[in-house]
């Protein structure tokens, strides 16, 4: 997956978050938003898959610690459309990350790494970032 954007030194504290807005490419296979300490320590790998890695219209969430992936969790609710705009909000605290997709869908993913802050963000795959907003 090609990296679209990377940001470091974010210093997102518990109770804070960010919002990513953009456009999904017309022939998108998948995209990912990664949040964590660095690229090898991710509190959340948020990966909507249109048709990739054997998944179709599925959101896959995972974590990565010291370069090793954890156990994937899947969400069958899939509000994304190829070629359409998308908005995803992430709210962080020391026990979990809440992901709000669109107006009415929320995913809660545990803070498996016990991170007390988020310093790293990357967006990868078939997604063009238009706005990054800190909450």
Secondary structure by P-SEA (a helix, b strand, c coil): cccccccccccccccccbbbbbbcccccccccccccccccccccbbbbbccccccccbbbbbccccccccbbbbbccccccccbbbbbbbbbcccbbbbbccccbbbbbccccccccccbbbbbccccccccccc
